[in-house]
Amino acid sequence: GCHACETQEKMFGDNYQYINSVDCFYVQDKCAQEEIEATPTWIIGGEKFRGVQTIDKLKERTNC
């Protein structure tokens, strides 16, 4: 529900449905468990990346 999360979602358009996402507003326990301190936070290969990420940066980080 945050502005940055909405921006990130719009970048993916219809493909956003394929992303495994968790809304920390609704599942605060899970986010606390994962030590999510900011949204959006991407967890890729066990490493956390905070903030809006470009599609190119995500491709780079996931080796796509």
CORWOLIN-V493910 format. One record per residue. RES is the residue in one small letter. PSI is psi in whole degrees, -180 to 180 (999 if undefined). Layout:
# CORWOLIN-V493910
res->RES psi->PSI
res->RES psi->PSI
This chain:
# CORWOLIN-V493910
res->g psi->-6
res->c psi->158
res->h psi->-44
res->a psi->-38
res->c psi->-40
res->e psi->-41
res->t psi->-45
res->q psi->-44
res->e psi->-42
res->k psi->-32
res->m psi->-31
res->f psi->-18
res->g psi->-136
res->d psi->-21
res->n psi->-9
res->y psi->-28
res->q psi->-20
res->y psi->-1
res->i psi->133
res->n psi->103
res->s psi->156
res->v psi->129
res->d psi->106
res->c psi->-18
res->f psi->-35
res->y psi->-25
res->v psi->63
res->q psi->-34
res->d psi->-46
res->k psi->-42
res->c psi->-38
res->a psi->-41
res->q psi->-41
res->e psi->-2
res->e psi->45
res->i psi->119
res->e psi->-12
res->a psi->154
res->t psi->145
res->p psi->153
res->t psi->126
res->w psi->135
res->i psi->112
res->i psi->118
res->g psi->32
res->g psi->-6
res->e psi->142
res->k psi->137
res->f psi->116
res->r psi->148
res->g psi->173
res->v psi->131
res->q psi->140
res->t psi->158
res->i psi->-42
res->d psi->-41
res->k psi->-40
res->l psi->-39
res->k psi->-45
res->e psi->-46
res->r psi->-23
res->t psi->3
res->n psi->38
res->c psi->999
